[in-house]
Amino acid sequence: MARYQPKDRFFNKAKSEGLRARSAFKLVELLQRAGIRGLAGAPVLDLGAAPGGWLQILADLVGPRGRVVGVDLVEIAPLGPNVVTLAADMRAAETLEALRRLAPAGFALVTSDMAPKTTGIAATDCARSLDLVATALSTARVLLRPGGAFLAKVFMGPDLDPFVARELRPCFEGFRRVRPEATREGSREIYLVATAFRPGR
Ligand SMILES: C[S@@+](CC[C@H](N)C(=O)[O-])C[C@H]1O[C@@H](n2cnc3c(N)ncnc32)[C@H](O)[C@@H]1O
């Protein structure tokens, strides 16, 4: 069985670089491997954003003229002037409405690192994770600009392939699954990376 190492090299690197979470390195790799660039000045949305590691990377990417909106169930300590955060549940209809008001012209990128509280029962954890990614995708379908990108974490389980084929794949021109180097050994997580959003599918 894989040994869980809470303070591995990514943890130490995040600490030395002033990043709030080691998962920031996953996002850097995902963006690079998907060829997602040119976001200077753009609005981007990050779901499941606490404590803010991904927000720090995204804030850097969009620069001072861009805007990053981060949502989480828990409060996020303030970041730079180009980051707005919201303590809210993404499954609630009013959260979608609040996000629509924050970015009436939509977002260029929607990311989700949302994860359920794990129970240790694989079937339950996978089903809850799939529910969250379905919520992230339905949010992206409403709030993404045409041509935008979507990137989301999910735990691998038996219902994932049908979800990708039926729900996600038709909405985007490009699609790949990526398991970043910083993902812990033995973890069920994988990232769905979709590019060139096609609205109305
Ligand atoms: C792995 S952490 C995210 C880490 C983050 N990407 C970072 O770099 O700091 C997963 C987050 O998903 C959030 N989450 C889970 N369900 C959610 C929901 N329904 N709405 C909003 N956030 C949710 C959790 O509160 C948790 O903070």
The ligand as an SDF file (V2000), in Angstrom:
LIG
                    3D

 27 29  0  0  0  0  0  0  0  0999 V2000
   -8.6610   20.0160   -2.1070 C   0  0  0  0  0  0  0  0  0  0  0  0
   -9.4800   21.4110   -1.4380 S   0  0  0  0  0  0  0  0  0  0  0  0
   -9.0550   22.6790   -2.5970 C   0  0  0  0  0  0  0  0  0  0  0  0
   -7.6430   23.1740   -2.5190 C   0  0  0  0  0  0  0  0  0  0  0  0
   -7.4230   24.3990   -3.3870 C   0  0  0  0  0  0  0  0  0  0  0  0
   -7.4290   24.0590   -4.8050 N   0  0  0  0  0  0  0  0  0  0  0  0
   -6.1310   25.1150   -3.0880 C   0  0  0  0  0  0  0  0  0  0  0  0
   -5.2190   25.0950   -3.9380 O   0  0  0  0  0  0  0  0  0  0  0  0
   -6.0090   25.7250   -2.0140 O   0  0  0  0  0  0  0  0  0  0  0  0
  -11.1590   21.0650   -1.8170 C   0  0  0  0  0  0  0  0  0  0  0  0
  -12.1370   22.1260   -1.3930 C   0  0  0  0  0  0  0  0  0  0  0  0
  -13.4190   21.8480   -1.9730 O   0  0  0  0  0  0  0  0  0  0  0  0
  -14.3680   22.4960   -1.1420 C   0  0  0  0  0  0  0  0  0  0  0  0
  -15.7430   22.0690   -1.4530 N   0  0  0  0  0  0  0  0  0  0  0  0
  -16.2650   20.8310   -1.3120 C   0  0  0  0  0  0  0  0  0  0  0  0
  -17.5800   20.8250   -1.6440 N   0  0  0  0  0  0  0  0  0  0  0  0
  -17.8920   22.1090   -2.0190 C   0  0  0  0  0  0  0  0  0  0  0  0
  -19.0920   22.7430   -2.4360 C   0  0  0  0  0  0  0  0  0  0  0  0
  -20.2520   22.0660   -2.5320 N   0  0  0  0  0  0  0  0  0  0  0  0
  -19.0690   24.0800   -2.7210 N   0  0  0  0  0  0  0  0  0  0  0  0
  -17.8990   24.7700   -2.6050 C   0  0  0  0  0  0  0  0  0  0  0  0
  -16.7210   24.2190   -2.1940 N   0  0  0  0  0  0  0  0  0  0  0  0
  -16.7120   22.9000   -1.9090 C   0  0  0  0  0  0  0  0  0  0  0  0
  -13.9040   22.0970    0.2590 C   0  0  0  0  0  0  0  0  0  0  0  0
  -14.4380   22.9500    1.2410 O   0  0  0  0  0  0  0  0  0  0  0  0
  -12.3790   22.1960    0.1130 C   0  0  0  0  0  0  0  0  0  0  0  0
  -11.8930   23.4080    0.6250 O   0  0  0  0  0  0  0  0  0  0  0  0
  1  2  1  0
  2  3  1  0
  2 10  1  0
  3  4  1  0
  4  5  1  0
  5  6  1  0
  5  7  1  0
  7  8  2  0
  7  9  1  0
 10 11  1  0
 11 12  1  0
 11 26  1  0
 12 13  1  0
 13 14  1  0
 13 24  1  0
 14 15  1  0
 14 23  1  0
 15 16  2  0
 16 17  1  0
 17 18  1  0
 17 23  2  0
 18 19  1  0
 18 20  2  0
 20 21  1  0
 21 22  2  0
 22 23  1  0
 24 25  1  0
 24 26  1  0
 26 27  1  0
M  CHG  2   2   1   9  -1
M  END
$$$$
